[in-house]
Amino acid sequence: MLSNKLKEGKKFLPAILVIALAIGGISLWSAKTSGNCVTVSIDYGVLDSQNQNYEKCLSVSGDVTALELINNANFKIEGTEKYADQVVCRLNGLPKPNQPIGIKGHEDYIELCKDMPAEFAYWAVFEKRKQAIPNPADLNTKWTYAQVGVAELSLKAGDSLAFVFTDNGNVKYPK
């Protein structure tokens, strides 16, 4: 009886080996392609900006907060009086502190960075986590709104971070 069970089990051995090799290969490929960096994207959206949209993989060693990563890349984040650097009010001086943003329906609005930015004009912060074994059904492989402020958002090599200026509910998710 036991010998029959062993014979039946041997039928599945090649399939198990193929699956194990595929998973190992995907993991190795994923580790090699992400390098030791976090991909950072900045989309200035409708802001009147001389700055070009930005995308680059910034080197990291170990865990780093989004705020540390951006500061180390010589970008400037300004928070709000109430929430400090947990909230992104301005990125690289935008929106400008002394002129209206120019959002349709709110043409005269000037962001003062006292409290939360306006719901019709704000910097959305997105994150995407690296997966050791890519799984298309896993939501962690998709861009999501950051659940904590930039001073607490911990990232590691292979992760991605994006800042997208959002106007009148027009959220443009990173690619």
C-alpha positions as CSV (number, residue, x, y, z in Angstrom):
1,M,0.0,0.0,0.0
2,L,2.8,2.4,0.9
3,S,4.7,1.5,-2.2
4,N,1.6,2.4,-4.3
5,K,1.4,5.8,-2.6
6,L,5.1,6.5,-3.3
7,K,4.6,5.6,-7.0
8,E,1.6,8.0,-7.2
9,G,3.6,10.7,-5.5
10,K,6.5,10.3,-8.0
11,K,4.2,11.3,-10.8
12,F,3.9,14.8,-9.3
13,L,7.6,15.3,-8.6
14,P,8.5,16.8,-12.0
15,A,5.6,19.3,-11.7
16,I,6.7,20.3,-8.2
17,L,10.3,20.8,-9.4
18,V,9.2,23.0,-12.3
19,I,7.0,25.1,-10.0
20,A,9.8,25.5,-7.4
21,L,12.3,26.5,-10.2
22,A,9.8,29.0,-11.6
23,I,9.2,30.6,-8.2
24,G,13.0,30.8,-7.5
25,G,13.7,32.3,-10.9
26,I,11.0,34.9,-10.5
27,S,12.3,35.8,-7.1
28,L,15.9,36.1,-8.4
29,W,14.8,38.2,-11.4
30,S,12.8,40.5,-9.2
31,A,15.7,41.0,-6.8
32,K,18.1,41.7,-9.6
33,T,15.9,44.2,-11.5
34,S,15.0,46.4,-8.5
35,G,18.6,47.1,-7.5
36,N,19.3,49.0,-4.3
37,C,17.1,51.9,-4.9
38,V,13.6,53.3,-4.5
39,T,11.9,54.7,-7.7
40,V,10.6,58.2,-7.1
41,S,8.2,59.9,-9.4
42,I,6.9,63.5,-9.3
43,D,4.1,64.7,-11.4
44,Y,3.5,68.5,-11.1
45,G,0.1,68.2,-12.9
46,V,-1.6,71.6,-13.5
47,L,0.8,73.6,-11.5
48,D,2.6,76.4,-13.4
49,S,6.0,74.9,-13.2
50,Q,9.3,75.2,-14.8
51,N,10.1,71.9,-13.3
52,Q,9.8,68.8,-15.5
53,N,8.1,65.7,-14.2
54,Y,10.7,63.5,-12.5
55,E,11.3,59.8,-12.3
56,K,14.5,58.2,-11.0
57,C,15.6,55.3,-8.9
58,L,17.4,56.8,-5.8
59,S,20.0,54.6,-4.0
60,V,19.1,53.4,-0.5
61,S,20.7,51.2,2.0
62,G,18.2,49.7,4.4
63,D,14.9,51.4,5.3
64,V,14.5,55.1,4.7
65,T,11.5,57.4,5.2
66,A,9.9,59.1,2.2
67,L,10.9,62.5,3.8
68,E,14.6,61.4,4.2
69,L,14.6,60.1,0.6
70,I,13.2,63.3,-0.9
71,N,15.5,65.5,1.3
72,N,18.6,63.5,0.3
73,A,17.6,64.0,-3.4
74,N,17.7,67.8,-2.8
75,F,13.9,68.2,-3.2
76,K,12.2,70.4,-0.7
77,I,9.0,69.3,1.1
78,E,7.1,71.9,3.1
79,G,4.5,70.7,5.5
80,T,1.7,72.6,7.2
81,E,1.7,74.6,10.5
82,K,-0.8,72.1,12.1
83,Y,0.6,68.8,10.8
84,A,4.3,69.7,10.2
85,D,6.1,67.4,7.8
86,Q,3.5,64.6,8.0
87,V,1.5,66.4,5.2
88,V,2.9,67.6,1.9
89,C,1.8,71.2,1.4
90,R,4.5,72.2,-1.1
91,L,7.0,70.3,-3.1
92,N,9.9,72.2,-4.6
93,G,8.0,75.5,-3.8
94,L,4.8,74.5,-5.5
95,P,2.1,75.5,-5.2
96,K,3.6,79.0,-4.9
97,P,2.9,80.7,-1.5
98,N,2.1,84.1,-3.0
99,Q,-0.1,83.4,-6.0
100,P,-3.3,81.6,-6.8
101,I,-3.1,78.0,-7.9
102,G,-5.5,78.7,-10.7
103,I,-7.7,75.6,-10.3
104,K,-11.0,75.8,-12.2
105,G,-13.8,77.0,-9.9
106,H,-11.2,78.1,-7.3
107,E,-9.1,80.5,-9.4
108,D,-8.3,82.9,-6.5
109,Y,-7.3,80.2,-4.0
110,I,-3.8,80.6,-2.5
111,E,-2.4,77.7,-0.4
112,L,-1.3,79.1,2.9
113,C,-0.1,75.7,4.5
114,K,-1.8,76.3,7.8
115,D,-4.0,73.2,8.0
116,M,-4.7,70.4,5.5
117,P,-4.3,71.4,1.9
118,A,-7.6,72.0,0.0
119,E,-9.5,68.9,-1.2
120,F,-9.5,70.4,-4.7
121,A,-5.7,71.0,-4.9
122,Y,-3.2,68.8,-3.0
123,W,-0.2,66.6,-3.4
124,A,-1.2,63.0,-3.4
125,V,1.4,60.6,-2.0
126,F,1.4,57.1,-3.5
127,E,3.4,54.0,-2.7
128,K,4.0,50.7,-4.3
129,R,5.7,47.8,-2.6
130,K,8.2,45.4,-4.1
131,Q,7.1,41.8,-4.0
132,A,9.6,39.0,-3.7
133,I,7.3,36.8,-5.8
134,P,5.2,39.0,-8.2
135,N,1.5,38.2,-7.8
136,P,-0.8,40.0,-10.2
137,A,-3.8,39.4,-7.9
138,D,-2.0,41.0,-4.9
139,L,-3.1,44.6,-4.3
140,N,0.3,45.4,-2.8
141,T,1.8,45.4,-6.3
142,K,-0.4,48.3,-7.3
143,W,-0.1,52.0,-6.5
144,T,-2.0,53.0,-3.4
145,Y,-2.4,56.2,-1.4
146,A,0.2,56.3,1.4
147,Q,-1.5,55.4,4.7
148,V,0.9,57.4,6.9
149,G,2.7,60.8,6.5
150,V,5.9,61.2,4.6
151,A,7.9,61.4,7.8
152,E,6.7,57.9,8.8
153,L,6.4,56.3,5.4
154,S,9.2,53.7,5.5
155,L,10.5,52.4,2.2
156,K,13.2,49.9,1.1
157,A,15.0,48.9,-2.0
158,G,12.6,47.9,-4.8
159,D,9.7,50.0,-3.5
160,S,8.3,53.0,-5.4
161,L,7.1,56.5,-4.2
162,A,5.2,59.1,-6.2
163,F,4.0,62.6,-5.6
164,V,1.2,63.7,-7.9
165,F,-0.5,67.1,-7.8
166,T,-4.2,66.5,-7.8
167,D,-6.8,69.1,-8.9
168,N,-10.6,69.0,-8.6
169,G,-10.6,65.3,-7.9
170,N,-8.6,64.4,-11.0
171,V,-6.3,61.8,-9.5
172,K,-3.6,60.6,-12.0
173,Y,-2.2,57.4,-10.7
174,P,1.5,56.8,-11.5
175,K,2.4,54.3,-14.2
